[in-house]
Structure formats: C-alpha cells, structure tokens
Amino acid sequence: MSTYIVFTREEMLNPEEMATYSRLVHDTFKGHPIKILAAYGAQQALEGSEPEGVVLVEFPDREAALAWYDGDAYRKVREHRFLGAKYRATLVEGV
C-alpha cells in the first residue's frame, strides 16, 4: 500500500542550515523507491494557519518510507533541517 510522508515547514529558523539540507538531501534518495509529488508549490490553506511550505513524498509501503527516513544517510542530513526550521513530518498510509 502506498505510503506518504508529508513535511510541513512551520517556521524558518536558519536559512544557512536549510540550504545545507537542500544541497545534501537528494543524495539520500539513492537506493530508495521515493517519488516527490509536491515540493514547496503554490498552496492555499483551506483550514487552519498556512504553513511556510509543504513537501509530499510517496513510497511503495510503510517499510520503504521508514527505511529511508530512519536510514543512516537521511538521519545525518535531517539534522540540518532540525536546525534550519520547525517542521512537522507525518507518515500517512494510503487506502
């Protein structure tokens, strides 16, 4: 069953750390069945406050999503995201 991770940026804290994250994150995709469906495109909040940006990625299943997210390569790189901005990351299984 397809599984998605929704990254919602709530507040930028350090643009330099986010630039480092952006530069390094694509290398973490190698060897993982990841498909980027949306990345900081135009958005409109229909309910609640509008986030600064949204990224939606698709994996074939939960195990593949967690293998990437918890893998050594992404764990190292995501530290720059943690320092660069406040995010929500939500894993959602498809129907």
trRosetta pair geometry for C-beta under 8 A, 3 or more apart (Angstrom, degrees):
i j d omega theta_ij theta_ji phi_ij phi_ji
1 61 6.0 83 54 -115 56 80
1 62 7.7 18 71 -22 94 88
1 93 5.8 42 116 -174 124 101
1 94 5.3 -162 169 64 89 90
1 95 7.7 -14 -159 -131 120 4
2 58 5.8 -20 -168 -163 112 105
2 59 7.1 147 -158 77 61 46
2 60 6.4 -66 -103 -142 58 30
2 61 7.3 -83 -102 -75 18 43
2 93 7.7 139 92 -164 49 54
2 94 3.9 35 71 0 89 146
3 58 7.5 139 77 -157 41 56
3 59 5.0 -25 68 66 90 98
3 60 7.5 11 22 89 86 24
3 61 5.6 58 -5 -176 116 21
3 62 4.7 140 -77 -74 160 52
3 64 7.2 156 48 59 119 90
3 65 4.6 -98 106 -24 125 139
3 91 6.4 2 176 -173 111 92
3 92 7.0 164 -161 84 63 44
3 93 5.1 -31 -107 -107 86 61
3 94 6.5 -121 -75 -4 36 85
4 37 7.6 -37 -129 16 115 139
4 56 6.1 -11 -170 -168 120 88
4 57 6.6 152 -155 79 66 46
4 58 5.4 -30 -99 -99 80 62
4 59 7.4 177 -84 20 30 76
4 65 7.7 -15 39 -103 2 142
4 91 7.4 156 84 -156 47 46
4 92 4.7 -17 63 62 98 95
4 93 7.9 180 21 -87 72 16
4 94 6.8 92 -15 -55 98 87
5 56 7.7 168 83 -150 48 43
5 57 5.1 -6 54 58 91 99
5 59 7.5 45 -11 -8 94 112
5 65 5.7 155 -41 -160 106 118
5 69 6.6 152 -90 -72 155 128
5 89 6.1 -3 -176 -172 105 92
5 90 7.0 156 -155 77 55 41
5 91 5.5 -25 -98 -97 76 64
5 92 7.6 162 -91 17 26 74
6 54 6.8 -21 -169 -163 89 99
6 55 7.5 157 -158 82 43 53
6 56 5.5 -7 -108 -105 73 77
6 88 7.7 -3 107 107 90 94
6 89 7.3 164 81 -152 50 43
6 90 4.7 -13 56 58 99 97
6 92 6.3 30 -10 -3 110 120
7 54 6.9 150 83 -159 60 47
7 55 4.2 -1 56 55 110 100
7 56 7.7 -152 26 -68 71 35
7 57 7.6 35 -5 0 104 102
7 87 5.7 -20 -167 -168 87 128
7 88 7.4 161 -154 82 40 53
7 89 5.2 -7 -103 -104 72 80
8 51 4.6 -108 -175 -112 96 166
8 53 7.6 170 -154 89 44 47
8 54 5.4 -8 -106 -106 69 80
8 87 6.4 142 74 -161 49 69
8 88 4.4 -3 55 53 106 98
8 89 7.8 -167 22 -73 69 37
8 90 7.5 19 -1 2 108 106
9 12 7.0 29 169 -63 124 70
9 51 5.8 126 69 167 53 109
9 52 4.5 -66 105 68 103 103
9 53 4.3 18 37 53 120 88
9 54 7.4 -136 17 -66 76 37
9 85 5.2 -13 -147 149 104 145
9 86 7.4 109 -164 79 59 54
9 87 5.4 -38 -101 -99 54 83
10 51 5.8 -70 -92 -133 49 92
10 52 6.7 88 170 7 6 100
10 85 7.4 153 51 163 62 94
10 86 4.4 -54 66 102 108 102
10 87 6.5 178 7 -99 86 24
10 88 6.5 77 -38 -16 113 89
11 52 6.7 133 -87 -19 26 134
11 85 6.2 177 90 -161 46 78
11 86 4.4 24 48 36 92 112
12 15 6.3 27 177 -72 125 75
12 18 6.7 -49 -139 -29 96 153
12 52 6.3 -165 -29 175 90 172
12 84 7.1 -37 -151 158 69 76
12 85 4.9 -40 -112 -104 44 104
13 17 7.5 -13 84 48 92 131
13 83 7.1 -129 88 157 126 43
13 84 6.0 158 58 166 90 24
13 85 5.4 -180 11 -94 85 36
13 86 6.6 95 -37 -24 113 77
14 17 4.1 50 99 13 116 113
14 18 6.7 159 91 -13 63 85
14 83 5.8 -34 45 140 140 81
14 84 4.8 -103 68 -120 85 53
14 85 7.5 -131 37 -49 63 57
15 18 5.5 -58 -146 41 37 112
15 19 6.2 43 154 -25 69 102
15 84 7.1 85 -100 -155 13 99
16 19 5.6 -48 -148 31 32 113
16 20 6.7 34 151 -18 62 102
16 84 7.6 -146 72 -111 46 100
17 20 5.6 -51 -153 34 35 113
17 21 6.4 39 148 -20 65 104
17 80 4.8 -173 -178 -170 82 75
17 81 7.5 175 140 -78 101 17
17 83 4.3 -127 -152 99 160 101
17 84 3.4 -154 97 -73 102 91
17 85 7.9 -170 89 -16 109 68
18 21 5.3 -48 -147 36 37 116
18 22 6.2 39 154 -21 67 104
18 80 7.2 156 -87 146 25 95
18 81 7.0 66 -110 -114 67 57
18 84 3.6 149 -56 177 73 142
18 85 5.8 49 -81 -23 121 111
19 22 5.7 -51 -145 36 31 112
19 23 6.4 33 154 -21 63 107
19 84 8.0 178 8 -125 52 140
20 23 5.7 -57 -149 35 30 112
20 24 6.3 8 160 -4 65 116
20 80 4.6 -127 94 -149 108 147
20 84 7.6 -167 46 -64 91 134
21 24 6.2 -75 -146 46 25 98
21 25 5.8 33 166 -43 69 109
21 77 6.2 112 -136 170 68 87
21 78 7.4 57 -132 -118 113 31
21 80 3.8 -172 -66 102 87 115
21 81 4.6 105 -125 -62 154 75
21 84 5.7 -112 -5 10 133 153
22 25 6.3 -38 -128 13 24 113
24 27 6.1 -57 -171 30 56 112
24 28 7.3 55 142 -25 77 102
24 77 4.6 -163 116 -126 119 115
24 80 6.9 105 41 21 131 151
25 28 5.6 -54 -164 24 48 115
25 29 7.7 55 145 -30 69 94
25 74 7.6 47 -140 -123 75 81
25 77 5.5 149 -91 154 61 144
25 81 8.0 59 -78 -51 124 119
26 29 5.8 -40 -167 11 48 117
27 30 6.2 -23 -173 -6 51 114
27 73 6.9 -128 115 -175 87 128
27 77 7.8 164 63 -71 95 147
28 32 7.6 -1 141 13 66 138
28 68 7.0 103 147 -167 100 90
28 71 7.2 151 -167 82 99 120
28 73 4.2 168 -121 126 83 112
28 74 4.3 103 -171 -75 145 76
28 77 5.5 -113 -47 18 136 148
29 32 5.6 -113 -163 55 47 106
29 34 5.0 -108 -139 51 97 132
29 68 7.5 15 -115 -140 49 128
30 73 7.9 -97 49 166 92 177
32 59 7.7 -49 168 -116 99 107
32 64 6.8 135 -162 -177 85 91
32 67 6.8 180 -119 100 106 103
32 68 4.3 78 -146 -87 155 112
32 71 7.5 -132 -71 -5 131 157
33 59 6.1 103 91 -146 87 70
33 60 5.3 5 106 -11 142 108
33 64 5.5 -35 53 -168 103 145
34 57 5.6 -13 -167 -177 100 121
34 58 7.3 138 -161 72 50 49
34 59 6.1 -26 -102 -86 62 82
34 64 8.0 -172 -68 149 67 108
34 68 6.0 83 -65 -96 123 165
35 57 6.7 149 75 -163 45 67
35 58 4.4 -23 64 61 101 100
35 59 7.7 177 21 -72 79 35
36 39 5.5 -2 177 -41 125 118
36 55 7.2 -49 -146 -169 99 96
36 56 7.6 113 -166 82 56 55
36 57 5.4 -36 -103 -104 55 83
36 58 8.0 -165 -76 18 11 77
37 56 4.5 -52 68 101 107 103
37 57 6.6 173 10 -104 85 24
37 58 5.5 73 -36 -20 117 108
38 41 5.4 -85 -161 12 94 120
38 54 6.4 5 115 109 120 96
38 55 6.6 -174 97 -143 69 36
38 56 4.3 39 42 31 98 106
39 55 4.8 24 -115 -118 68 89
39 56 7.8 -129 -60 31 54 60
40 53 4.3 -12 -110 -154 84 122
40 54 7.1 159 -82 51 38 45
40 55 6.7 -8 -33 -71 71 83
41 54 7.8 -52 41 66 73 91
43 50 6.9 147 111 -157 112 105
43 51 7.6 -27 111 60 160 84
43 53 7.7 162 0 -128 142 40
43 54 6.0 108 -87 17 149 119
44 50 7.7 -61 -160 -111 27 121
45 48 6.2 -113 -171 79 119 65
45 49 6.6 -69 -144 151 164 19
45 50 3.7 -123 -30 -83 130 81
45 51 7.6 138 -82 6 111 61
51 54 5.9 99 76 -59 133 87
52 85 7.6 -117 62 -159 144 134
59 62 7.7 121 92 -84 126 14
59 64 4.2 -176 177 97 119 109
59 65 4.0 -168 32 -66 154 79
59 68 7.0 -154 -93 10 135 130
60 64 5.2 65 47 14 83 155
61 64 5.3 98 56 9 69 101
61 65 7.3 -130 103 -5 38 91
62 65 5.7 -58 -150 36 33 113
62 66 6.2 21 159 -10 69 109
62 91 7.0 77 -133 169 86 130
62 93 6.1 -27 -66 -91 106 107
63 66 6.1 -61 -145 43 28 103
63 67 6.1 36 154 -27 64 107
64 67 5.5 -49 -143 31 30 116
64 68 6.8 26 158 -13 62 102
65 68 6.2 -62 -160 37 29 104
65 69 6.1 16 153 -10 67 115
65 91 5.9 129 131 -134 145 113
66 69 5.5 -56 -132 46 36 107
66 70 5.3 8 174 6 74 116
66 91 7.5 13 -67 -111 85 154
67 70 6.8 -61 -124 53 16 90
67 71 5.8 40 159 -56 56 107
68 71 5.6 -44 -143 5 23 122
68 74 5.8 71 163 -20 66 151
69 74 5.9 -97 -137 104 24 149
69 89 7.7 148 -137 156 131 142
69 91 7.8 -88 -18 -77 163 118
70 74 7.5 21 19 71 9 114
70 75 6.7 28 -164 -63 36 109
71 74 5.2 74 63 21 88 98
71 75 6.6 -154 90 -13 38 93
72 75 5.8 -59 -142 34 26 113
72 76 6.6 23 162 -18 63 106
73 76 6.3 -64 -162 32 26 107
73 77 6.6 10 154 -7 64 113
74 77 5.6 -62 -142 45 38 107
74 78 5.7 40 162 -28 74 108
75 78 6.2 -53 -139 31 23 110
75 79 7.6 40 155 -33 53 93
76 79 6.4 -48 -175 7 34 113
77 80 6.1 -46 -177 22 53 110
77 81 7.5 46 135 -11 72 101
78 81 5.0 -46 -157 34 58 116
78 82 6.3 64 144 -24 75 96
79 82 5.5 -47 -149 32 36 116
79 83 6.5 29 154 -11 65 105
80 83 5.9 -59 -149 43 32 106
80 84 5.8 27 154 -21 67 119
81 84 5.5 -63 -135 42 29 110
81 85 6.5 -47 -171 44 66 90
81 87 6.3 -11 159 -5 111 144
82 87 7.9 -91 -95 27 48 109
